Amino acid sequence: WALQGFNATVFAYGQTGSGKTFTITGGPERYQDRGIIPRAISTIFDAFDKSDDTQYQAFVSYLEIYNEQGYDLLSEERDAHRMEDLPKVSMMEDENGNFHLRNLGMHRVASEEDALNFLFLGDTNRAISETAMNKASSRSHCIFTISLEARKHGSEVVKRSKLHFVDLAGAERVA
């Protein structure tokens, strides 16, 4: 899995109001209602603590795509009162055909608490707009990414992996 250098993606897809965001991020009220992301963060940092022979680093990013425009949800801009106030993220292709997200922050996290604080910041910055199906539903796609680096003690080899959690906008049938 991700700690061994494998990339992975978890998609939440379904109709508006079906619980995609709740499944991915969870509820803020009770510990047992935490979603897949907080549980994955906890599992990752538990594994870091139990490993004696490997040094790990973790980074997080949180991207929102709304009306075909990307936004960095982990911006700590205090003046961001609207989604349009957040830094815009653009996708760029290099000469080798690789794609990069320009202006998307990658934040080093040293603990489970650090990572959860960034998740909370991103959820606070996340744009919410009304739909006919669910008044608190988002009409955007969001991708929370945990990037990992692992190096065995005494080795020059660094394994890198990414774990993406994708919360897609509701999939309504068009009549």
BABA-152496 format. One record per residue (C-alpha): residue number from 1; x, y, z. Coordinates in steps of 0.1 Angstrom, whole numbers. Each point is the difference from the previous one (the first is absolute). Example, Ala and Ser with C-alpha at 12.3 -4.5 7.8 and 13.67 -1.06 7.14 Angstrom:
residues 2
[r 1,[123,-45,78]]
[r 2,[14,34,-7]]
***
This chain:
residues 175
[r 1,[0,0,0]]
[r 2,[11,37,2]]
[r 3,[27,-6,27]]
[r 4,[17,-25,-23]]
[r 5,[1,25,-29]]
[r 6,[-33,-8,-18]]
[r 7,[-23,28,-12]]
[r 8,[-37,-3,8]]
[r 9,[-32,19,-6]]
[r 10,[-33,-2,19]]
[r 11,[-31,14,-19]]
[r 12,[-33,10,15]]
[r 13,[-25,1,-28]]
[r 14,[-38,1,1]]
[r 15,[-31,21,0]]
[r 16,[-2,33,19]]
[r 17,[-10,-6,36]]
[r 18,[12,-36,1]]
[r 19,[28,6,25]]
[r 20,[31,3,-21]]
[r 21,[16,28,20]]
[r 22,[-10,-15,33]]
[r 23,[16,-33,-10]]
[r 24,[32,17,-11]]
[r 25,[4,26,28]]
[r 26,[-24,-11,27]]
[r 27,[-20,20,25]]
[r 28,[15,25,24]]
[r 29,[-21,-10,30]]
[r 30,[11,-35,10]]
[r 31,[32,-19,-3]]
[r 32,[-17,-31,-13]]
[r 33,[-15,21,-29]]
[r 34,[35,9,-14]]
[r 35,[3,-7,-37]]
[r 36,[24,-19,-22]]
[r 37,[26,28,-1]]
[r 38,[4,5,38]]
[r 39,[1,-38,4]]
[r 40,[27,-3,-27]]
[r 41,[20,28,17]]
[r 42,[-2,-18,33]]
[r 43,[11,-33,-16]]
[r 44,[29,16,-18]]
[r 45,[14,18,31]]
[r 46,[-4,-32,21]]
[r 47,[21,-18,-26]]
[r 48,[26,28,1]]
[r 49,[2,-4,38]]
[r 50,[4,-38,-1]]
[r 51,[27,0,-27]]
[r 52,[35,-3,14]]
[r 53,[20,-4,-32]]
[r 54,[-17,26,-23]]
[r 55,[-1,38,1]]
[r 56,[-33,15,-14]]
[r 57,[-11,34,-11]]
[r 58,[-36,10,-8]]
[r 59,[-14,29,-19]]
[r 60,[-36,10,-7]]
[r 61,[-18,20,-26]]
[r 62,[-37,8,-6]]
[r 63,[-13,10,-34]]
[r 64,[-36,11,-9]]
[r 65,[-12,1,-35]]
[r 66,[-30,22,-5]]
[r 67,[-13,11,-34]]
[r 68,[32,-14,-17]]
[r 69,[22,22,22]]
[r 70,[23,-14,27]]
[r 71,[4,15,35]]
[r 72,[26,-7,27]]
[r 73,[-22,-7,31]]
[r 74,[30,0,23]]
[r 75,[7,37,-5]]
[r 76,[4,17,33]]
[r 77,[-12,34,-14]]
[r 78,[-19,17,27]]
[r 79,[-19,21,-25]]
[r 80,[-15,-29,-19]]
[r 81,[-37,6,5]]
[r 82,[-10,-16,-33]]
[r 83,[14,-28,-21]]
[r 84,[12,25,-26]]
[r 85,[23,14,27]]
[r 86,[20,-33,3]]
[r 87,[31,-5,-22]]
[r 88,[-9,-13,-34]]
[r 89,[16,-33,-11]]
[r 90,[8,-8,-36]]
[r 91,[11,-32,-17]]
[r 92,[31,2,-21]]
[r 93,[16,-26,-23]]
[r 94,[38,-1,-3]]
[r 95,[21,-10,-31]]
[r 96,[-1,-36,11]]
[r 97,[-38,-2,1]]
[r 98,[-2,0,38]]
[r 99,[-27,21,17]]
[r 100,[7,23,29]]
[r 101,[-24,21,21]]
[r 102,[14,35,2]]
[r 103,[-7,20,32]]
[r 104,[-12,-30,20]]
[r 105,[17,1,34]]
[r 106,[15,-32,15]]
[r 107,[2,2,37]]
[r 108,[23,-21,21]]
[r 109,[-17,-16,30]]
[r 110,[19,-15,29]]
[r 111,[-29,-15,19]]
[r 112,[-36,-12,-3]]
[r 113,[-11,32,17]]
[r 114,[18,21,-27]]
[r 115,[-17,-19,-28]]
[r 116,[-34,2,16]]
[r 117,[4,37,5]]
[r 118,[7,4,-37]]
[r 119,[-30,-21,-9]]
[r 120,[-22,22,23]]
[r 121,[15,32,-16]]
[r 122,[-8,-14,-35]]
[r 123,[-36,-10,10]]
[r 124,[-5,35,14]]
[r 125,[11,15,-33]]
[r 126,[-20,-23,-21]]
[r 127,[-27,16,-21]]
[r 128,[-35,-11,7]]
[r 129,[-28,9,-24]]
[r 130,[-37,-9,-2]]
[r 131,[-14,-26,-22]]
[r 132,[-36,-11,-3]]
[r 133,[8,-34,15]]
[r 134,[19,11,32]]
[r 135,[3,35,13]]
[r 136,[34,-7,16]]
[r 137,[14,-18,-29]]
[r 138,[32,10,-18]]
[r 139,[0,3,-38]]
[r 140,[37,-4,-1]]
[r 141,[25,-28,-2]]
[r 142,[26,-2,28]]
[r 143,[33,-19,2]]
[r 144,[18,-4,33]]
[r 145,[35,-15,-6]]
[r 146,[25,-15,24]]
[r 147,[34,-3,-15]]
[r 148,[24,-23,18]]
[r 149,[38,-5,-2]]
[r 150,[17,-30,17]]
[r 151,[37,-7,4]]
[r 152,[15,-30,18]]
[r 153,[27,10,24]]
[r 154,[34,-2,-18]]
[r 155,[-15,-1,-35]]
[r 156,[0,26,-27]]
[r 157,[-32,-13,-15]]
[r 158,[-31,21,6]]
[r 159,[-34,-14,-7]]
[r 160,[-27,25,-9]]
[r 161,[-37,-6,-2]]
[r 162,[-32,20,0]]
[r 163,[-33,-8,15]]
[r 164,[-29,19,-16]]
[r 165,[-35,4,15]]
[r 166,[-24,13,-26]]
[r 167,[-34,14,9]]
[r 168,[-19,4,-32]]
[r 169,[-29,24,-5]]
[r 170,[-34,-16,0]]
[r 171,[-10,-20,-30]]
[r 172,[-36,9,-9]]
[r 173,[-18,-13,-29]]
[r 174,[-10,26,-25]]
[r 175,[-36,-3,-11]]
***
